[in-house]
Amino acid sequence: MTRLFDEAPSSTSDVAMQWLMDDGIEEGADLSLAKMTVAPGVTSEAHRHPDCSEAIHVLCGRVEQRRGEEWVELAAGDTILIPNDTPHQTRNLGAEPAVLMIAYSSGSRIYEPVT
């Protein structure tokens, strides 16, 4: 299944997306920016974006970030790039919510769940 704009995590309280910028907010934005909050012990849905890359910056907390087949541990201040069409997901390793700033190279991302 492919979705535009509607990122699955925005529909649960365990993983929340606050959209700050995309083509739906500002026509022709050509980028997307969101703040993502992941509850303690939660892992987001595995997915990919075939039309854009994604930069993830950890504002607070400690997470493991899946990028393809590898898992990379990140803490506040760390940033990782997810190339386009690469399966990825985020796991909160801490006892407090993790907060991440996420930038996409497209204003109208395609979201494809990975099984």
N, C-alpha and C positions, 0 to 999 in steps of 0.2 A: 504494500500500500504506500502511496506517495501523498504527502500533505504539503501544502504551501502555507507558510506563516504559523499554522497551528501545531506548535511543538507539544508533543504529548505531556512532558512534565508539568506544563502550566495547569493541568487539570487535577493535580493531587496536592495535598498539603505537605507531603514528604519531599517533593521536588517542585519548586515554584520558579517560574520565569516571569520577570518584570521587564516587558519590552520598552526600551528607551528610544529606539530609532529603528525604522525599516521603511520600505516603500509604502506600507499601509498607514504609517504615521506621517511621513513626509514624502509625497510623490517624487520619484526620481532620486531617492536617498542613495541608492546604489551600494548600501552597506546596511548591516543590522548590528544593533548593540543591545545587549540584555544583561540584567543582573539575575544570577541564578542562586537560589538557596537550597541546600541539600541537608535534610535532617540527619542527625547522628545515626550511623549504622546503615544508612540507605544507599543503594546503588541505582543510578538512573538507568533507563531503558537503553539498550545498545541500539545505535542507529548510525546513519551516515548521511552526508549531504553531497550528492553527486555534482552539484553546481557551484560549490564554493568551499573555500578553506575556512578554518575556525581557529581563532586565537583565544586561549583560556588563561585568564590571570586570576590567581587566588588572592582575594582581599583579606579573608580571615579563615582560619581553620586549617585542617590537614586532610588531604584527599589522595587517593590513588586515581590516576587518569589512564584509562585504557586508550591506546593509540594503535590500531591494528591488532597485532598479537601480543604487544608488550604492555605492561602496567608500569607507570612512572609515578613515584611518590612526589607530591608537591606540598609546599607549605605557603603561608602568607608571603607574598612578594614574588613567588615563582610564576612563570608564564610558559606555556607550551603551545606549539602550533600543531593543528590537526589538518593534514593535507586533504584536498577535496576527495570525496568518495572513500575515505578511510573510516572503517567502523570504529566507534568510540563510545565511551560511557564514563561516568564519574562515580566514585565510591567515597563516602565520607568516613574517614578513619577515626575521627575525634568524638568527644563526648558533647560537643556543642555544634550548632548548625555551621556548615561551611558556606561561605559567600564567595561567589566568583563573578568576575566581569567577563563577558563573552562577546567577541567581535567576529562578525562574518563578512566575507568579501562579496556578499550579494545582498541586495535589499529585499529579495523575495526567495528565501531559501527553500529548497526542496528537502523534506524530511522523510527518510526511508528507514523504518525499523529493521533491525538485523536480528535474525533468529539463530 
